[in-house]
Amino acid sequence: MTLKQTRCSFISVSLKHGDYINLSTKLEQKVLLNNEQVTKVKAILNSYFNNRSESSLNSAKQEIEKLLDTRQKAKYGIIKNEWWNSISSAVI
């Protein structure tokens, strides 16, 4: 098993137990979310992980983008592809 496979397996196991907190924390740190936004991001991710589909992914992306102010959207625009790829690769 390679390091990447090990990391993906760990994330996948964590997500199966509802541990999406690390993913929301990463976004919190990158775009400087406030406490209310963090709570909403966790709820959005929880909803997505409970109903994994292309439409729920698109809905989650839109909901998160609606939470952000202009400054946060600029930072989010830089990291969003990497962040969503980490979520998509974690959800197996």
VOPA-900782 format. One record per residue: residue in one letter; chain; x, y, z of N, C-alpha, C in turn. Coordinates in nm, 3 decimals. Layout:
<site><code>A</code><unit>A</unit><n_east>X</n_east><n_north>Y</n_north><n_up>Z</n_up><ca_east>X</ca_east><ca_north>Y</ca_north><ca_up>Z</ca_up><c_east>X</c_east><c_north>Y</c_north><c_up>Z</c_up></site>
...
//
This chain:
<site><code>M</code><unit>A</unit><n_east>0.085</n_east><n_north>-0.117</n_north><n_up>0.000</n_up><ca_east>0.000</ca_east><ca_north>0.000</ca_north><ca_up>0.000</ca_up><c_east>0.090</c_east><c_north>0.124</c_north><c_up>0.000</c_up></site>
<site><code>T</code><unit>A</unit><n_east>0.063</n_east><n_north>0.216</n_north><n_up>-0.090</n_up><ca_east>0.143</ca_east><ca_north>0.337</ca_north><ca_up>-0.098</ca_up><c_east>0.097</c_east><c_north>0.438</c_north><c_up>0.008</c_up></site>
<site><code>L</code><unit>A</unit><n_east>0.177</n_east><n_north>0.543</n_north><n_up>0.026</n_up><ca_east>0.142</ca_east><ca_north>0.647</ca_north><ca_up>0.122</ca_up><c_east>0.010</c_east><c_north>0.714</c_north><c_up>0.084</c_up></site>
<site><code>K</code><unit>A</unit><n_east>-0.009</n_east><n_north>0.738</n_north><n_up>-0.046</n_up><ca_east>-0.133</ca_east><ca_north>0.801</ca_north><ca_up>-0.091</ca_up><c_east>-0.253</c_east><c_north>0.712</c_north><c_up>-0.062</c_up></site>
<site><code>Q</code><unit>A</unit><n_east>-0.240</n_east><n_north>0.583</n_north><n_up>-0.088</n_up><ca_east>-0.348</ca_east><ca_north>0.490</ca_north><ca_up>-0.059</ca_up><c_east>-0.377</c_east><c_north>0.485</c_north><c_up>0.090</c_up></site>
<site><code>T</code><unit>A</unit><n_east>-0.273</n_east><n_north>0.488</n_north><n_up>0.171</n_up><ca_east>-0.291</ca_east><ca_north>0.486</ca_north><ca_up>0.315</ca_up><c_east>-0.365</c_east><c_north>0.611</c_north><c_up>0.359</c_up></site>
<site><code>R</code><unit>A</unit><n_east>-0.325</n_east><n_north>0.728</n_north><n_up>0.308</n_up><ca_east>-0.390</ca_east><ca_north>0.852</ca_north><ca_up>0.344</ca_up><c_east>-0.537</c_east><c_north>0.849</c_north><c_up>0.301</c_up></site>
<site><code>C</code><unit>A</unit><n_east>-0.566</n_east><n_north>0.804</n_north><n_up>0.180</n_up><ca_east>-0.703</ca_east><ca_north>0.798</ca_north><ca_up>0.132</ca_up><c_east>-0.785</c_east><c_north>0.699</c_north><c_up>0.214</c_up></site>
<site><code>S</code><unit>A</unit><n_east>-0.726</n_east><n_north>0.587</n_north><n_up>0.252</n_up><ca_east>-0.796</ca_east><ca_north>0.490</ca_north><ca_up>0.334</ca_up><c_east>-0.830</c_east><c_north>0.550</c_north><c_up>0.469</c_up></site>
<site><code>F</code><unit>A</unit><n_east>-0.736</n_east><n_north>0.622</n_north><n_up>0.528</n_up><ca_east>-0.760</ca_east><ca_north>0.685</ca_north><ca_up>0.658</ca_up><c_east>-0.874</c_east><c_north>0.786</c_north><c_up>0.648</c_up></site>
<site><code>I</code><unit>A</unit><n_east>-0.871</n_east><n_north>0.870</n_north><n_up>0.545</n_up><ca_east>-0.976</ca_east><ca_north>0.970</ca_north><ca_up>0.529</ca_up><c_east>-1.109</c_east><c_north>0.902</c_north><c_up>0.505</c_up></site>
<site><code>S</code><unit>A</unit><n_east>-1.110</n_east><n_north>0.799</n_north><n_up>0.422</n_up><ca_east>-1.233</ca_east><ca_north>0.729</ca_north><ca_up>0.392</ca_up><c_east>-1.293</c_east><c_north>0.667</c_north><c_up>0.517</c_up></site>
<site><code>V</code><unit>A</unit><n_east>-1.210</n_east><n_north>0.602</n_north><n_up>0.599</n_up><ca_east>-1.259</ca_east><ca_north>0.542</ca_north><ca_up>0.723</ca_up><c_east>-1.315</c_east><c_north>0.649</c_north><c_up>0.814</c_up></site>
<site><code>S</code><unit>A</unit><n_east>-1.245</n_east><n_north>0.761</n_north><n_up>0.824</n_up><ca_east>-1.291</ca_east><ca_north>0.871</ca_north><ca_up>0.908</ca_up><c_east>-1.426</c_east><c_north>0.922</c_north><c_up>0.861</c_up></site>
<site><code>L</code><unit>A</unit><n_east>-1.442</n_east><n_north>0.938</n_north><n_up>0.731</n_up><ca_east>-1.567</ca_east><ca_north>0.991</ca_north><ca_up>0.679</ca_up><c_east>-1.682</c_east><c_north>0.896</c_north><c_up>0.702</c_up></site>
<site><code>K</code><unit>A</unit><n_east>-1.655</n_east><n_north>0.767</n_north><n_up>0.699</n_up><ca_east>-1.760</ca_east><ca_north>0.671</ca_north><ca_up>0.726</ca_up><c_east>-1.815</c_east><c_north>0.687</c_north><c_up>0.867</c_up></site>
<site><code>H</code><unit>A</unit><n_east>-1.734</n_east><n_north>0.744</n_north><n_up>0.956</n_up><ca_east>-1.776</ca_east><ca_north>0.768</ca_north><ca_up>1.093</ca_up><c_east>-1.819</c_east><c_north>0.914</c_north><c_up>1.113</c_up></site>
<site><code>G</code><unit>A</unit><n_east>-1.840</n_east><n_north>0.987</n_north><n_up>1.005</n_up><ca_east>-1.888</ca_east><ca_north>1.124</ca_north><ca_up>1.013</ca_up><c_east>-1.782</c_east><c_north>1.226</c_north><c_up>1.047</c_up></site>
<site><code>D</code><unit>A</unit><n_east>-1.655</n_east><n_north>1.191</n_north><n_up>1.029</n_up><ca_east>-1.548</ca_east><ca_north>1.285</ca_north><ca_up>1.063</ca_up><c_east>-1.516</c_east><c_north>1.375</c_north><c_up>0.946</c_up></site>
<site><code>Y</code><unit>A</unit><n_east>-1.601</n_east><n_north>1.472</n_north><n_up>0.924</n_up><ca_east>-1.579</ca_east><ca_north>1.571</ca_north><ca_up>0.819</ca_up><c_east>-1.523</c_east><c_north>1.699</c_north><c_up>0.877</c_up></site>
<site><code>I</code><unit>A</unit><n_east>-1.496</n_east><n_north>1.696</n_north><n_up>1.006</n_up><ca_east>-1.446</ca_east><ca_north>1.813</ca_north><ca_up>1.077</ca_up><c_east>-1.311</c_east><c_north>1.858</c_north><c_up>1.022</c_up></site>
<site><code>N</code><unit>A</unit><n_east>-1.222</n_east><n_north>1.765</n_north><n_up>0.991</n_up><ca_east>-1.091</ca_east><ca_north>1.803</ca_north><ca_up>0.937</ca_up><c_east>-1.104</c_east><c_north>1.877</c_north><c_up>0.805</c_up></site>
<site><code>L</code><unit>A</unit><n_east>-1.198</n_east><n_north>1.837</n_north><n_up>0.724</n_up><ca_east>-1.218</ca_east><ca_north>1.903</ca_north><ca_up>0.595</ca_up><c_east>-1.274</c_east><c_north>2.043</c_north><c_up>0.614</c_up></site>
<site><code>S</code><unit>A</unit><n_east>-1.366</n_east><n_north>2.059</n_north><n_up>0.708</n_up><ca_east>-1.421</ca_east><ca_north>2.193</ca_north><ca_up>0.732</ca_up><c_east>-1.317</c_east><c_north>2.282</c_north><c_up>0.800</c_up></site>
<site><code>T</code><unit>A</unit><n_east>-1.232</n_east><n_north>2.224</n_north><n_up>0.884</n_up><ca_east>-1.127</ca_east><ca_north>2.301</ca_north><ca_up>0.948</ca_up><c_east>-1.027</c_east><c_north>2.352</c_north><c_up>0.846</c_up></site>
<site><code>K</code><unit>A</unit><n_east>-0.996</n_east><n_north>2.271</n_north><n_up>0.747</n_up><ca_east>-0.905</ca_east><ca_north>2.314</ca_north><ca_up>0.641</ca_up><c_east>-0.961</c_east><c_north>2.436</c_north><c_up>0.569</c_up></site>
<site><code>L</code><unit>A</unit><n_east>-1.090</n_east><n_north>2.432</n_north><n_up>0.537</n_up><ca_east>-1.152</ca_east><ca_north>2.547</ca_north><ca_up>0.472</ca_up><c_east>-1.156</c_east><c_north>2.667</c_north><c_up>0.566</c_up></site>
<site><code>E</code><unit>A</unit><n_east>-1.187</n_east><n_north>2.643</n_north><n_up>0.692</n_up><ca_east>-1.191</ca_east><ca_north>2.750</ca_north><ca_up>0.792</ca_up><c_east>-1.057</c_east><c_north>2.824</c_north><c_up>0.797</c_up></site>
<site><code>Q</code><unit>A</unit><n_east>-0.950</n_east><n_north>2.750</n_north><n_up>0.798</n_up><ca_east>-0.817</ca_east><ca_north>2.810</ca_north><ca_up>0.809</ca_up><c_east>-0.777</c_east><c_north>2.882</c_north><c_up>0.681</c_up></site>
<site><code>K</code><unit>A</unit><n_east>-0.815</n_east><n_north>2.830</n_north><n_up>0.567</n_up><ca_east>-0.774</ca_east><ca_north>2.889</ca_north><ca_up>0.440</ca_up><c_east>-0.849</c_east><c_north>3.018</c_north><c_up>0.407</c_up></site>
<site><code>V</code><unit>A</unit><n_east>-0.979</n_east><n_north>3.023</n_north><n_up>0.438</n_up><ca_east>-1.058</ca_east><ca_north>3.141</ca_north><ca_up>0.400</ca_up><c_east>-1.105</c_east><c_north>3.222</c_north><c_up>0.521</c_up></site>
<site><code>L</code><unit>A</unit><n_east>-1.063</n_east><n_north>3.180</n_north><n_up>0.640</n_up><ca_east>-1.094</ca_east><ca_north>3.252</ca_north><ca_up>0.764</ca_up><c_east>-1.245</c_east><c_north>3.262</c_north><c_up>0.789</c_up></site>
<site><code>L</code><unit>A</unit><n_east>-1.308</n_east><n_north>3.146</n_north><n_up>0.803</n_up><ca_east>-1.450</ca_east><ca_north>3.141</ca_north><ca_up>0.832</ca_up><c_east>-1.476</c_east><c_north>3.180</c_north><c_up>0.977</c_up></site>
<site><code>N</code><unit>A</unit><n_east>-1.593</n_east><n_north>3.239</n_north><n_up>1.001</n_up><ca_east>-1.632</ca_east><ca_north>3.266</ca_north><ca_up>1.140</ca_up><c_east>-1.702</c_east><c_north>3.142</c_north><c_up>1.195</c_up></site>
<site><code>N</code><unit>A</unit><n_east>-1.735</n_east><n_north>3.143</n_north><n_up>1.324</n_up><ca_east>-1.792</ca_east><ca_north>3.025</ca_north><ca_up>1.389</ca_up><c_east>-1.924</c_east><c_north>2.982</c_north><c_up>1.327</c_up></site>
<site><code>E</code><unit>A</unit><n_east>-2.007</n_east><n_north>3.078</n_north><n_up>1.292</n_up><ca_east>-2.136</ca_east><ca_north>3.045</ca_north><ca_up>1.230</ca_up><c_east>-2.116</c_east><c_north>2.978</c_north><c_up>1.094</c_up></site>
<site><code>Q</code><unit>A</unit><n_east>-2.022</n_east><n_north>3.029</n_north><n_up>1.016</n_up><ca_east>-1.993</ca_east><ca_north>2.970</ca_north><ca_up>0.886</ca_up><c_east>-1.938</c_east><c_north>2.829</c_north><c_up>0.901</c_up></site>
<site><code>V</code><unit>A</unit><n_east>-1.851</n_east><n_north>2.807</n_north><n_up>0.999</n_up><ca_east>-1.795</ca_east><ca_north>2.674</ca_north><ca_up>1.023</ca_up><c_east>-1.906</c_east><c_north>2.575</c_north><c_up>1.054</c_up></site>
<site><code>T</code><unit>A</unit><n_east>-1.999</n_east><n_north>2.615</n_north><n_up>1.139</n_up><ca_east>-2.111</ca_east><ca_north>2.528</ca_north><ca_up>1.175</ca_up><c_east>-2.194</c_east><c_north>2.493</c_north><c_up>1.051</c_up></site>
<site><code>K</code><unit>A</unit><n_east>-2.218</n_east><n_north>2.592</n_north><n_up>0.966</n_up><ca_east>-2.296</ca_east><ca_north>2.568</ca_north><ca_up>0.845</ca_up><c_east>-2.220</c_east><c_north>2.480</c_north><c_up>0.745</c_up></site>
<site><code>V</code><unit>A</unit><n_east>-2.090</n_east><n_north>2.500</n_north><n_up>0.732</n_up><ca_east>-2.009</ca_east><ca_north>2.417</ca_north><ca_up>0.642</ca_up><c_east>-2.013</c_east><c_north>2.272</c_north><c_up>0.690</c_up></site>
<site><code>K</code><unit>A</unit><n_east>-2.001</n_east><n_north>2.249</n_north><n_up>0.818</n_up><ca_east>-2.008</ca_east><ca_north>2.113</ca_north><ca_up>0.872</ca_up><c_east>-2.142</c_east><c_north>2.049</c_north><c_up>0.841</c_up></site>
<site><code>A</code><unit>A</unit><n_east>-2.251</n_east><n_north>2.125</n_north><n_up>0.855</n_up><ca_east>-2.384</ca_east><ca_north>2.073</ca_north><ca_up>0.825</ca_up><c_east>-2.397</c_east><c_north>2.041</c_north><c_up>0.676</c_up></site>
<site><code>I</code><unit>A</unit><n_east>-2.344</n_east><n_north>2.128</n_north><n_up>0.591</n_up><ca_east>-2.350</ca_east><ca_north>2.106</ca_north><ca_up>0.445</ca_up><c_east>-2.271</c_east><c_north>1.981</c_north><c_up>0.408</c_up></site>
<site><code>L</code><unit>A</unit><n_east>-2.151</n_east><n_north>1.966</n_north><n_up>0.464</n_up><ca_east>-2.070</ca_east><ca_north>1.847</ca_north><ca_up>0.434</ca_up><c_east>-2.136</c_east><c_north>1.721</c_north><c_up>0.488</c_up></site>
<site><code>N</code><unit>A</unit><n_east>-2.194</n_east><n_north>1.729</n_north><n_up>0.606</n_up><ca_east>-2.264</ca_east><ca_north>1.613</ca_north><ca_up>0.662</ca_up><c_east>-2.378</c_east><c_north>1.570</c_north><c_up>0.570</c_up></site>
<site><code>S</code><unit>A</unit><n_east>-2.452</n_east><n_north>1.668</n_north><n_up>0.523</n_up><ca_east>-2.562</ca_east><ca_north>1.638</ca_north><ca_up>0.431</ca_up><c_east>-2.510</c_east><c_north>1.574</c_north><c_up>0.302</c_up></site>
<site><code>Y</code><unit>A</unit><n_east>-2.400</n_east><n_north>1.628</n_north><n_up>0.250</n_up><ca_east>-2.341</ca_east><ca_north>1.570</ca_north><ca_up>0.128</ca_up><c_east>-2.293</c_east><c_north>1.428</c_north><c_up>0.152</c_up></site>
<site><code>F</code><unit>A</unit><n_east>-2.223</n_east><n_north>1.403</n_north><n_up>0.262</n_up><ca_east>-2.171</ca_east><ca_north>1.269</ca_north><ca_up>0.288</ca_up><c_east>-2.282</c_east><c_north>1.168</c_north><c_up>0.312</c_up></site>
<site><code>N</code><unit>A</unit><n_east>-2.399</n_east><n_north>1.213</n_north><n_up>0.357</n_up><ca_east>-2.512</ca_east><ca_north>1.124</ca_north><ca_up>0.377</ca_up><c_east>-2.591</c_east><c_north>1.099</c_north><c_up>0.250</c_up></site>
<site><code>N</code><unit>A</unit><n_east>-2.568</n_east><n_north>1.179</n_north><n_up>0.147</n_up><ca_east>-2.639</ca_east><ca_north>1.164</ca_north><ca_up>0.020</ca_up><c_east>-2.543</c_east><c_north>1.195</c_north><c_up>-0.093</c_up></site>
<site><code>R</code><unit>A</unit><n_east>-2.448</n_east><n_north>1.108</n_north><n_up>-0.115</n_up><ca_east>-2.342</ca_east><ca_north>1.131</ca_north><ca_up>-0.213</ca_up><c_east>-2.394</c_east><c_north>1.113</c_north><c_up>-0.355</c_up></site>
<site><code>S</code><unit>A</unit><n_east>-2.404</n_east><n_north>1.225</n_north><n_up>-0.425</n_up><ca_east>-2.443</ca_east><ca_north>1.222</ca_north><ca_up>-0.566</ca_up><c_east>-2.388</c_east><c_north>1.348</c_north><c_up>-0.631</c_up></site>
<site><code>E</code><unit>A</unit><n_east>-2.391</n_east><n_north>1.350</n_north><n_up>-0.761</n_up><ca_east>-2.342</ca_east><ca_north>1.466</ca_north><ca_up>-0.835</ca_up><c_east>-2.426</c_east><c_north>1.589</c_north><c_up>-0.802</c_up></site>
<site><code>S</code><unit>A</unit><n_east>-2.557</n_east><n_north>1.570</n_north><n_up>-0.793</n_up><ca_east>-2.644</ca_east><ca_north>1.686</ca_north><ca_up>-0.763</ca_up><c_east>-2.622</c_east><c_north>1.736</c_north><c_up>-0.620</c_up></site>
<site><code>S</code><unit>A</unit><n_east>-2.600</n_east><n_north>1.646</n_north><n_up>-0.524</n_up><ca_east>-2.575</ca_east><ca_north>1.693</ca_north><ca_up>-0.387</ca_up><c_east>-2.438</c_east><c_north>1.759</c_north><c_up>-0.376</c_up></site>
<site><code>L</code><unit>A</unit><n_east>-2.342</n_east><n_north>1.715</n_north><n_up>-0.458</n_up><ca_east>-2.211</ca_east><ca_north>1.780</ca_north><ca_up>-0.461</ca_up><c_east>-2.225</c_east><c_north>1.923</c_north><c_up>-0.514</c_up></site>
<site><code>N</code><unit>A</unit><n_east>-2.297</n_east><n_north>1.938</n_north><n_up>-0.624</n_up><ca_east>-2.318</ca_east><ca_north>2.071</ca_north><ca_up>-0.682</ca_up><c_east>-2.394</c_east><c_north>2.161</c_north><c_up>-0.585</c_up></site>
<site><code>S</code><unit>A</unit><n_east>-2.492</n_east><n_north>2.106</n_north><n_up>-0.517</n_up><ca_east>-2.568</ca_east><ca_north>2.182</ca_north><ca_up>-0.418</ca_up><c_east>-2.479</c_east><c_north>2.226</c_north><c_up>-0.302</c_up></site>
<site><code>A</code><unit>A</unit><n_east>-2.393</n_east><n_north>2.136</n_north><n_up>-0.255</n_up><ca_east>-2.302</ca_east><ca_north>2.169</ca_north><ca_up>-0.145</ca_up><c_east>-2.207</c_east><c_north>2.280</c_north><c_up>-0.186</c_up></site>
<site><code>K</code><unit>A</unit><n_east>-2.156</n_east><n_north>2.273</n_north><n_up>-0.306</n_up><ca_east>-2.066</ca_east><ca_north>2.378</ca_north><ca_up>-0.356</ca_up><c_east>-2.138</c_east><c_north>2.514</c_north><c_up>-0.358</c_up></site>
<site><code>Q</code><unit>A</unit><n_east>-2.259</n_east><n_north>2.515</n_north><n_up>-0.409</n_up><ca_east>-2.334</ca_east><ca_north>2.640</ca_north><ca_up>-0.416</ca_up><c_east>-2.366</c_east><c_north>2.694</c_north><c_up>-0.277</c_up></site>
<site><code>E</code><unit>A</unit><n_east>-2.406</n_east><n_north>2.608</n_north><n_up>-0.186</n_up><ca_east>-2.440</ca_east><ca_north>2.651</ca_north><ca_up>-0.051</ca_up><c_east>-2.319</c_east><c_north>2.710</c_north><c_up>0.021</c_up></site>
<site><code>I</code><unit>A</unit><n_east>-2.204</n_east><n_north>2.647</n_north><n_up>0.005</n_up><ca_east>-2.083</ca_east><ca_north>2.697</ca_north><ca_up>0.070</ca_up><c_east>-2.043</c_east><c_north>2.832</c_north><c_up>0.010</c_up></site>
<site><code>E</code><unit>A</unit><n_east>-2.051</n_east><n_north>2.844</n_north><n_up>-0.120</n_up><ca_east>-2.015</ca_east><ca_north>2.971</ca_north><ca_up>-0.184</ca_up><c_east>-2.108</c_east><c_north>3.084</c_north><c_up>-0.140</c_up></site>
<site><code>K</code><unit>A</unit><n_east>-2.235</n_east><n_north>3.054</n_north><n_up>-0.114</n_up><ca_east>-2.330</ca_east><ca_north>3.155</ca_north><ca_up>-0.067</ca_up><c_east>-2.295</c_east><c_north>3.205</c_north><c_up>0.073</c_up></site>
<site><code>L</code><unit>A</unit><n_east>-2.228</n_east><n_north>3.124</n_north><n_up>0.152</n_up><ca_east>-2.191</ca_east><ca_north>3.162</ca_north><ca_up>0.289</ca_up><c_east>-2.079</c_east><c_north>3.266</c_north><c_up>0.294</c_up></site>
<site><code>L</code><unit>A</unit><n_east>-2.002</n_east><n_north>3.275</n_north><n_up>0.188</n_up><ca_east>-1.878</ca_east><ca_north>3.354</ca_north><ca_up>0.191</ca_up><c_east>-1.899</c_east><c_north>3.500</c_north><c_up>0.153</c_up></site>
<site><code>D</code><unit>A</unit><n_east>-1.822</n_east><n_north>3.588</n_north><n_up>0.220</n_up><ca_east>-1.823</ca_east><ca_north>3.728</ca_north><ca_up>0.180</ca_up><c_east>-1.724</c_east><c_north>3.746</c_north><c_up>0.064</c_up></site>
<site><code>T</code><unit>A</unit><n_east>-1.713</n_east><n_north>3.867</n_north><n_up>0.014</n_up><ca_east>-1.630</ca_east><ca_north>3.893</ca_north><ca_up>-0.104</ca_up><c_east>-1.484</c_east><c_north>3.855</c_north><c_up>-0.082</c_up></site>
<site><code>R</code><unit>A</unit><n_east>-1.429</n_east><n_north>3.893</n_north><n_up>0.032</n_up><ca_east>-1.289</ca_east><ca_north>3.862</ca_north><ca_up>0.063</ca_up><c_east>-1.267</c_east><c_north>3.710</c_north><c_up>0.072</c_up></site>
<site><code>Q</code><unit>A</unit><n_east>-1.361</n_east><n_north>3.642</n_north><n_up>0.137</n_up><ca_east>-1.350</ca_east><ca_north>3.498</ca_north><ca_up>0.150</ca_up><c_east>-1.366</c_east><c_north>3.428</c_north><c_up>0.015</c_up></site>
<site><code>K</code><unit>A</unit><n_east>-1.452</n_east><n_north>3.480</n_north><n_up>-0.070</n_up><ca_east>-1.471</ca_east><ca_north>3.421</ca_north><ca_up>-0.203</ca_up><c_east>-1.342</c_east><c_north>3.428</c_north><c_up>-0.285</c_up></site>
<site><code>A</code><unit>A</unit><n_east>-1.268</n_east><n_north>3.537</n_north><n_up>-0.269</n_up><ca_east>-1.141</ca_east><ca_north>3.550</ca_north><ca_up>-0.342</ca_up><c_east>-1.043</c_east><c_north>3.442</c_north><c_up>-0.296</c_up></site>
<site><code>K</code><unit>A</unit><n_east>-1.035</n_east><n_north>3.419</n_north><n_up>-0.167</n_up><ca_east>-0.946</ca_east><ca_north>3.314</ca_north><ca_up>-0.113</ca_up><c_east>-0.997</c_east><c_north>3.176</c_north><c_up>-0.151</c_up></site>
<site><code>Y</code><unit>A</unit><n_east>-1.128</n_east><n_north>3.158</n_north><n_up>-0.143</n_up><ca_east>-1.190</ca_east><ca_north>3.031</ca_north><ca_up>-0.179</ca_up><c_east>-1.163</c_east><c_north>2.997</c_north><c_up>-0.326</c_up></site>
<site><code>G</code><unit>A</unit><n_east>-1.168</n_east><n_north>3.098</n_north><n_up>-0.411</n_up><ca_east>-1.143</ca_east><ca_north>3.076</ca_north><ca_up>-0.554</ca_up><c_east>-1.006</c_east><c_north>3.016</c_north><c_up>-0.580</c_up></site>
<site><code>I</code><unit>A</unit><n_east>-0.910</n_east><n_north>3.047</n_north><n_up>-0.495</n_up><ca_east>-0.775</ca_east><ca_north>2.996</ca_north><ca_up>-0.511</ca_up><c_east>-0.765</c_east><c_north>2.849</c_north><c_up>-0.468</c_up></site>
<site><code>I</code><unit>A</unit><n_east>-0.836</n_east><n_north>2.811</n_north><n_up>-0.364</n_up><ca_east>-0.818</ca_east><ca_north>2.677</ca_north><ca_up>-0.307</ca_up><c_east>-0.934</c_east><c_north>2.581</c_north><c_up>-0.335</c_up></site>
<site><code>K</code><unit>A</unit><n_east>-1.042</n_east><n_north>2.630</n_north><n_up>-0.395</n_up><ca_east>-1.162</ca_east><ca_north>2.546</ca_north><ca_up>-0.404</ca_up><c_east>-1.141</c_east><c_north>2.416</c_north><c_up>-0.480</c_up></site>
<site><code>N</code><unit>A</unit><n_east>-1.069</n_east><n_north>2.417</n_north><n_up>-0.592</n_up><ca_east>-1.050</ca_east><ca_north>2.293</ca_north><ca_up>-0.667</ca_up><c_east>-0.975</c_east><c_north>2.189</c_north><c_up>-0.585</c_up></site>
<site><code>E</code><unit>A</unit><n_east>-0.868</n_east><n_north>2.231</n_north><n_up>-0.521</n_up><ca_east>-0.791</ca_east><ca_north>2.139</ca_north><ca_up>-0.436</ca_up><c_east>-0.876</c_east><c_north>2.087</c_north><c_up>-0.320</c_up></site>
<site><code>W</code><unit>A</unit><n_east>-0.951</n_east><n_north>2.177</n_north><n_up>-0.257</n_up><ca_east>-1.032</ca_east><ca_north>2.139</ca_north><ca_up>-0.141</ca_up><c_east>-1.142</c_east><c_north>2.040</c_north><c_up>-0.182</c_up></site>
<site><code>W</code><unit>A</unit><n_east>-1.213</n_east><n_north>2.070</n_north><n_up>-0.289</n_up><ca_east>-1.319</ca_east><ca_north>1.979</ca_north><ca_up>-0.334</ca_up><c_east>-1.261</c_east><c_north>1.847</c_north><c_up>-0.385</c_up></site>
<site><code>N</code><unit>A</unit><n_east>-1.145</n_east><n_north>1.851</n_north><n_up>-0.447</n_up><ca_east>-1.080</ca_east><ca_north>1.726</ca_north><ca_up>-0.489</ca_up><c_east>-1.046</c_east><c_north>1.640</c_north><c_up>-0.369</c_up></site>
<site><code>S</code><unit>A</unit><n_east>-1.003</n_east><n_north>1.701</n_north><n_up>-0.258</n_up><ca_east>-0.973</ca_east><ca_north>1.624</ca_north><ca_up>-0.138</ca_up><c_east>-1.099</c_east><c_north>1.561</c_north><c_up>-0.082</c_up></site>
<site><code>I</code><unit>A</unit><n_east>-1.210</n_east><n_north>1.630</n_north><n_up>-0.093</n_up><ca_east>-1.338</ca_east><ca_north>1.574</ca_north><ca_up>-0.048</ca_up><c_east>-1.383</c_east><c_north>1.462</c_north><c_up>-0.141</c_up></site>
<site><code>S</code><unit>A</unit><n_east>-1.376</n_east><n_north>1.487</n_north><n_up>-0.271</n_up><ca_east>-1.419</ca_east><ca_north>1.385</ca_north><ca_up>-0.368</ca_up><c_east>-1.334</c_east><c_north>1.259</c_north><c_up>-0.359</c_up></site>
<site><code>S</code><unit>A</unit><n_east>-1.204</n_east><n_north>1.275</n_north><n_up>-0.340</n_up><ca_east>-1.118</ca_east><ca_north>1.157</ca_north><ca_up>-0.330</ca_up><c_east>-1.137</c_east><c_north>1.084</c_north><c_up>-0.198</c_up></site>
<site><code>A</code><unit>A</unit><n_east>-1.182</n_east><n_north>1.155</n_north><n_up>-0.097</n_up><ca_east>-1.205</ca_east><ca_north>1.093</ca_north><ca_up>0.033</ca_up><c_east>-1.335</c_east><c_north>1.014</c_north><c_up>0.034</c_up></site>
<site><code>V</code><unit>A</unit><n_east>-1.429</n_east><n_north>1.054</n_north><n_up>-0.046</n_up><ca_east>-1.561</ca_east><ca_north>0.989</ca_north><ca_up>-0.049</ca_up><c_east>-1.554</c_east><c_north>0.876</c_north><c_up>-0.151</c_up></site>
<site><code>I</code><unit>A</unit><n_east>-1.538</n_east><n_north>0.755</n_north><n_up>-0.100</n_up><ca_east>-1.524</ca_east><ca_north>0.639</ca_north><ca_up>-0.187</ca_up><c_east>-1.646</c_east><c_north>0.552</c_north><c_up>-0.179</c_up></site>
//
